[in-house]
Amino acid sequence: MALQEPTLWLQVNAISEILLWSNAGLQWINEDESFAVECDVSEYAIGAILNQGGRPVAFMSRTLSPSECRYLAIEKEATSIIEAVRKWAHSLNDRTSTLITDQKLLFLFNPEGRAKVKNSKTHQ
């Protein structure tokens, strides 16, 4: 059974108010606190959350292109991290930040300093 327009609107408003006034919503950035960037991937998408004081202040996500879907999990995770850091570079610059990921062996560098991850974005 499809929801009627007014019922759907009331539900959206109720959810918006809950998120706005509860701890689940985004918070304002405090210039004196450090940030934590949490990144994760799925088979078809990447995402990241910018946290401050244990609460989210921003988020990003996108679907992967067909060629990116063929990346190894470690390469997808690296892509997520690189895009998140680039997106929030203006907030992360000149401040101590923490990177949180579920990948254990994310960046392995060879003696020449080049990443062993295929993603060419690591060299820019």
TIDOTI-376466 format. One record per residue (C-alpha): residue number from 1; x, y, z. Coordinates in pm, 1 decimal, always signed. Layout:
<sites>
nr->NUM&x->X&y->Y&z->Z
...
</sites>
This chain:
<sites>
nr->1&x->+0.0&y->+0.0&z->+0.0
nr->2&x->+149.1&y->+333.1&z->-106.6
nr->3&x->+162.7&y->+619.6&z->+140.6
nr->4&x->-50.4&y->+920.8&z->+67.2
nr->5&x->+133.0&y->+1248.7&z->+11.5
nr->6&x->+30.3&y->+1419.2&z->+342.8
nr->7&x->+118.6&y->+1108.4&z->+546.2
nr->8&x->+460.8&y->+1083.5&z->+382.5
nr->9&x->+522.0&y->+1455.4&z->+440.5
nr->10&x->+436.3&y->+1420.5&z->+810.5
nr->11&x->+672.4&y->+1125.4&z->+845.6
nr->12&x->+956.8&y->+1311.3&z->+674.5
nr->13&x->+899.4&y->+1613.7&z->+900.1
nr->14&x->+894.3&y->+1394.9&z->+1211.1
nr->15&x->+1221.4&y->+1223.1&z->+1113.1
nr->16&x->+1381.5&y->+1559.7&z->+1031.3
nr->17&x->+1288.6&y->+1700.3&z->+1372.0
nr->18&x->+1419.8&y->+1390.9&z->+1549.5
nr->19&x->+1752.5&y->+1418.5&z->+1365.4
nr->20&x->+1772.2&y->+1793.4&z->+1421.4
nr->21&x->+1705.5&y->+1788.2&z->+1794.2
nr->22&x->+1864.5&y->+1456.8&z->+1891.1
nr->23&x->+2225.2&y->+1343.0&z->+1914.9
nr->24&x->+2186.5&y->+1168.8&z->+1578.1
nr->25&x->+2204.0&y->+1490.5&z->+1377.0
nr->26&x->+2502.5&y->+1677.4&z->+1241.9
nr->27&x->+2672.2&y->+1928.1&z->+1469.7
nr->28&x->+2853.1&y->+2256.0&z->+1408.6
nr->29&x->+3231.1&y->+2246.8&z->+1367.7
nr->30&x->+3433.1&y->+2348.0&z->+1673.4
nr->31&x->+3757.1&y->+2511.0&z->+1557.9
nr->32&x->+3939.1&y->+2402.0&z->+1876.0
nr->33&x->+3878.8&y->+2025.2&z->+1842.8
nr->34&x->+4048.9&y->+1769.5&z->+1620.1
nr->35&x->+3869.1&y->+1564.5&z->+1356.7
nr->36&x->+3830.7&y->+1194.4&z->+1289.1
nr->37&x->+3763.3&y->+1071.0&z->+935.9
nr->38&x->+3585.5&y->+734.3&z->+921.4
nr->39&x->+3590.0&y->+561.5&z->+582.9
nr->40&x->+3418.1&y->+247.0&z->+464.8
nr->41&x->+3331.1&y->+78.2&z->+138.3
nr->42&x->+3085.5&y->-171.4&z->+2.5
nr->43&x->+3085.8&y->-366.1&z->-317.0
nr->44&x->+2933.4&y->-77.2&z->-512.1
nr->45&x->+2989.7&y->+241.3&z->-308.0
nr->46&x->+3231.8&y->+436.3&z->-91.5
nr->47&x->+3157.2&y->+664.4&z->+198.8
nr->48&x->+3314.9&y->+868.7&z->+474.7
nr->49&x->+3208.8&y->+1061.7&z->+782.7
nr->50&x->+3389.4&y->+1360.2&z->+930.3
nr->51&x->+3352.7&y->+1339.5&z->+1309.0
nr->52&x->+3439.8&y->+1581.3&z->+1581.6
nr->53&x->+3406.3&y->+1490.9&z->+1947.0
nr->54&x->+3241.9&y->+1160.6&z->+1850.8
nr->55&x->+2963.5&y->+1332.6&z->+1656.0
nr->56&x->+2930.2&y->+1369.2&z->+1277.2
nr->57&x->+2981.9&y->+1710.4&z->+1119.9
nr->58&x->+2982.0&y->+1605.5&z->+751.8
nr->59&x->+2946.4&y->+1300.7&z->+531.8
nr->60&x->+3008.0&y->+1198.7&z->+173.2
nr->61&x->+2928.9&y->+897.6&z->-37.8
nr->62&x->+2914.5&y->+796.4&z->-400.3
nr->63&x->+2865.5&y->+489.4&z->-611.7
nr->64&x->+3164.5&y->+331.5&z->-778.0
nr->65&x->+3207.1&y->+328.7&z->-1153.7
nr->66&x->+3197.6&y->-11.4&z->-1326.4
nr->67&x->+3578.7&y->-17.9&z->-1346.5
nr->68&x->+3613.5&y->+84.6&z->-979.1
nr->69&x->+3380.4&y->-199.8&z->-878.6
nr->70&x->+3653.5&y->-436.9&z->-997.7
nr->71&x->+3908.5&y->-285.5&z->-755.5
nr->72&x->+4032.8&y->-493.7&z->-465.6
nr->73&x->+3884.4&y->-403.7&z->-126.3
nr->74&x->+4206.8&y->-230.1&z->-22.5
nr->75&x->+4198.1&y->-14.4&z->-337.6
nr->76&x->+3835.3&y->+80.5&z->-277.1
nr->77&x->+3922.7&y->+176.0&z->+81.0
nr->78&x->+4216.5&y->+385.9&z->-41.3
nr->79&x->+3986.9&y->+559.8&z->-290.8
nr->80&x->+3742.7&y->+640.1&z->-10.9
nr->81&x->+4016.2&y->+783.6&z->+209.5
nr->82&x->+4170.6&y->+991.3&z->-68.7
nr->83&x->+3837.0&y->+1139.6&z->-170.9
nr->84&x->+3738.9&y->+1216.7&z->+189.4
nr->85&x->+4069.7&y->+1387.1&z->+267.5
nr->86&x->+4048.7&y->+1591.1&z->-53.1
nr->87&x->+3687.3&y->+1688.7&z->+15.6
nr->88&x->+3759.6&y->+1806.7&z->+370.8
nr->89&x->+4117.2&y->+1930.3&z->+319.7
nr->90&x->+4011.5&y->+2282.9&z->+416.5
nr->91&x->+3906.3&y->+2151.8&z->+761.0
nr->92&x->+4183.9&y->+1895.5&z->+807.1
nr->93&x->+4478.3&y->+2123.5&z->+717.5
nr->94&x->+4689.3&y->+2251.8&z->+1007.3
nr->95&x->+4522.3&y->+2027.1&z->+1262.5
nr->96&x->+4579.0&y->+1682.8&z->+1409.8
nr->97&x->+4328.3&y->+1433.4&z->+1271.2
nr->98&x->+4257.2&y->+1063.7&z->+1307.5
nr->99&x->+4181.3&y->+825.2&z->+1022.5
nr->100&x->+3956.1&y->+531.1&z->+1106.2
nr->101&x->+3926.5&y->+240.4&z->+864.3
nr->102&x->+3862.3&y->-131.3&z->+888.5
nr->103&x->+4148.4&y->-218.7&z->+651.3
nr->104&x->+4458.0&y->-349.3&z->+830.0
nr->105&x->+4712.4&y->-318.7&z->+546.7
nr->106&x->+4595.3&y->-9.6&z->+367.7
nr->107&x->+4910.2&y->+164.3&z->+253.3
nr->108&x->+5226.0&y->-31.6&z->+186.0
nr->109&x->+5505.3&y->+172.6&z->+35.6
nr->110&x->+5803.2&y->+41.0&z->-153.5
nr->111&x->+6153.7&y->+192.2&z->-109.8
nr->112&x->+6092.4&y->+442.2&z->-392.2
nr->113&x->+5799.2&y->+585.9&z->-197.1
nr->114&x->+5533.9&y->+484.5&z->-447.4
nr->115&x->+5212.3&y->+333.9&z->-318.7
nr->116&x->+5142.2&y->-28.0&z->-404.7
nr->117&x->+4777.4&y->+66.8&z->-447.8
nr->118&x->+4685.5&y->+97.1&z->-818.3
nr->119&x->+4493.5&y->+419.0&z->-768.3
nr->120&x->+4697.8&y->+692.1&z->-937.2
nr->121&x->+4531.8&y->+950.2&z->-711.0
nr->122&x->+4779.8&y->+858.9&z->-434.7
nr->123&x->+5060.1&y->+1025.3&z->-631.8
nr->124&x->+4895.0&y->+1366.2&z->-666.3
</sites>
